[in-house]
Amino acid sequence: MWPFGKSTADRVKDAINENPVLAPLGLNVSESRGTVTVTGEVPRQPVVGLIGAVVEGISGVKTVDTSGVTVLQQASAPVQPAPDAPAATVSTPDLSPADAKLDAEVKEMEDRSRIAKAVLKALRGNVELADDPIDVLQSGKSVILRGVVDNEHEQRLAEKLAREVDGVASVDASGLRVAAGAKELAKEKDTSTGDTVYTVKSGDTLGAIAQKYYGNAAEYKKIAHYNNISNPDLIQVGQKIRIPG
């Protein structure tokens, strides 16, 4: 359950898979200490820029590394004349209709994703929302807010700030839910993986931890299995427990 049981890499994958141009490409995503690395193959160079624009809308992403992305269709290099040959005019072949359409589609998506990044910046710049785990995605002309806030006031505030960003036509806040203590629950992370981690406190049980993160104590089995805990009744104060998605 986002945001608590999903790493930064998993949320980046979700954003990529919801983009109609990027989803079919089967890109690989990893994350370490805020740097997201994307590898794979794309049909044209402009798609690489789109990857960066989409990824930067995800909370927790500091930098994006696309150096491992291979462009299948590179632009042809101009032919160099021999030293004694007369200068010749070399024209660049026109794009095919399909390539031109793809480039135009990518540019439009990239521009819209930059708007999503501006919305995320506005949310991070607000003292009440700065620590709330909120992702911003773009779908058509709509900005999508996804994550958790502490109360309904923050939910309304996030939607209001998003609407005020230049270029935003509409805001879909249906994926922004309210959970008391969201900031605190999402605060502790494994910096190398982006996984949410919980430190066991006095009086905790796996059922109580599951209730905090999933709203359902019965989900303790998922937490126990994910952390290789053979006896759910035996957890220790100070123990670090990862919260699965």
FENRAMO-V9939 format. One record per helix or strand of 3 or more residues. SS is the DSSP state (A for helix, B for strand). FROM is the first residue (numbers start at 1). TO is the last residue. If there is no record, write none. Layout:
SS	FROM	TO
SS	FROM	TO
This chain:
A	8	17
A	23	25
B	28	32
B	35	42
A	46	55
B	63	71
A	97	124
B	134	139
B	142	149
A	152	164
B	170	178
A	182	185
B	196	199
A	206	214
A	217	226
B	240	242
